[in-house]
Amino acid sequence: MTDTSHMTGAGTFRTSPRFLSSSTIGKGSGDASDLFGLGAGFGGCFAPETLMANLIELESLWLDAREDPAFRAELDDLFTNYAGRATPLTLAPRLSDRVGAEIWFKREDLLHTGAHKLNNTLGQCLLAQRAGKRRIIAETGAGQHGVASATTAARLGLECVVYMGARDAERQAPNVRRMELLGAKIELVHSGSQTLKDAVDEAMRAWVEDPDGSHYVLGSALGPHPFPRIVADFQSVIGREAREQILARTGGLPDKVVACVGGGSNAIGIFRGFVDDREVELIGVEAGGHGVPSGEHAARFSGGTPGVLHGAHTWLLQDAVGQVRETHSVSAGLDYPAVGPEHAALHVGGRARYESATDDEALDAFAAVAELEGILPALESSHAVAWVMAQAEALRGERVLINMSGRGDKDLDSVLRARAERAARGGRS
Ligand SMILES: *Cc1c(COP(=O)(O)O)cnc(C)c1O
């Protein structure tokens, strides 16, 4: 089905290129990749007029907070004593034997709530609290970011409203219950395709209606500036820890760092730790779905082109006239038509390489990690492992660091269903 929701005015806000006032652009940031405007060609703030005041306020709030040692100390305390950081770095000996490379996992699956998303919600909710806001608004697709937001809101005593497409809510009923148990209010979205894209629109709308009382906690390194930077900033703790840990354990850096890429937050989080180490190759693995040639996938860098969605100029799955294409992946967290703009810049600059793994390859990788390492990986993270397994020949003898972005307990139904379907097709189950 062709999606036209972005054509209806403020809908998916792809129009009206806007930039934050030049007085705030770049304040306190000397980063080389300038994503404030379109300095590196990607990012920007293609937001409707009604959102600009919120975004400008958020930018200055964040620029102040990141320079404030008290804010950092409070976040570090939550990371350590609530969320369980630092997460371990685990050698995967049996998978290493199978592949013929030295494979390490950064264990974000062991973070409280079972994935890296809590790093971002803790950071953003502290920002909201700092600004005196009582309520947070979040969008969620599969429910993982909704659960992390509801968890954090409960811990900090904030009200939490989660927007979720009605179709997603049906598919992810256990996460809806989980969020409700944590005290969040779920707003079902019945517009458009009733999935994540529509939930983002509704959450933005709710934020515009209550700019003083609420903060919008965006769930990935996506959206209009300053969101991609804020999220990457909070997730970069993954890469900082991983670099220290692998140096301490092996005395050297990895040859490759591999992470799955949905919106791109776990990948940018680990890449940030190594981006200045030119000898370390950075590889992002997107959802190949039924294979890129089939058209049923979410591999933006293989099948997409530059365009604007949800406020940022980035890489996008769209047709020749700019209609956003439907995506497919066995893993809900990778099933999104656009990618965070910092990845678009890394791709064009050649600093990172973007590959894909299919549904079937991810399911095989899930089985391998379960049976060889005693870890049930998230289906999202399984894509990163799948690419490494497929590249065994090329990686022989190398040291490879994989970001294990989350645990797979949430995916058991999907895995069992997919295995049954494959068995029916006569494939490997
Ligand atoms: C949400 C999610 C992802 C995808 O999101 P990114 O922003 O690309 O990291 C990957 N892995 C897990 C476990 C997730 O929950």
The ligand as an SDF file (V2000), in Angstrom:
LIG
                    3D

 15 15  0  0  0  0  0  0  0  0999 V2000
   14.9030   -0.6820   19.2610 C   0  0  0  0  0  0  0  0  0  0  0  0
   15.9680   -1.6910   19.1290 C   0  0  0  0  0  0  0  0  0  0  0  0
   16.9120   -1.6430   18.0790 C   0  0  0  0  0  0  0  0  0  0  0  0
   16.8440   -0.6660   16.9480 C   0  0  0  0  0  0  0  0  0  0  0  0
   16.9630    0.6640   17.3290 O   0  0  0  0  0  0  0  0  0  0  0  0
   18.3040    1.5000   17.0980 P   0  0  0  0  0  0  0  0  0  0  0  0
   17.8840    2.8700   17.3990 O   0  0  0  0  0  0  0  0  0  0  0  0
   18.7030    1.2970   15.6670 O   0  0  0  0  0  0  0  0  0  0  0  0
   19.3230    0.9630   18.0060 O   0  0  0  0  0  0  0  0  0  0  0  0
   17.9290   -2.5810   18.0620 C   0  0  0  0  0  0  0  0  0  0  0  0
   18.0150   -3.5330   19.0120 N   0  0  0  0  0  0  0  0  0  0  0  0
   17.1190   -3.6130   20.0230 C   0  0  0  0  0  0  0  0  0  0  0  0
   17.2770   -4.6910   21.0290 C   0  0  0  0  0  0  0  0  0  0  0  0
   16.0690   -2.7120   20.1170 C   0  0  0  0  0  0  0  0  0  0  0  0
   15.1890   -2.8030   21.1250 O   0  0  0  0  0  0  0  0  0  0  0  0
  1  2  1  0
  2  3  1  0
  2 14  2  0
  3  4  1  0
  3 10  2  0
  4  5  1  0
  5  6  1  0
  6  7  2  0
  6  8  1  0
  6  9  1  0
 10 11  1  0
 11 12  2  0
 12 13  1  0
 12 14  1  0
 14 15  1  0
M  END
$$$$
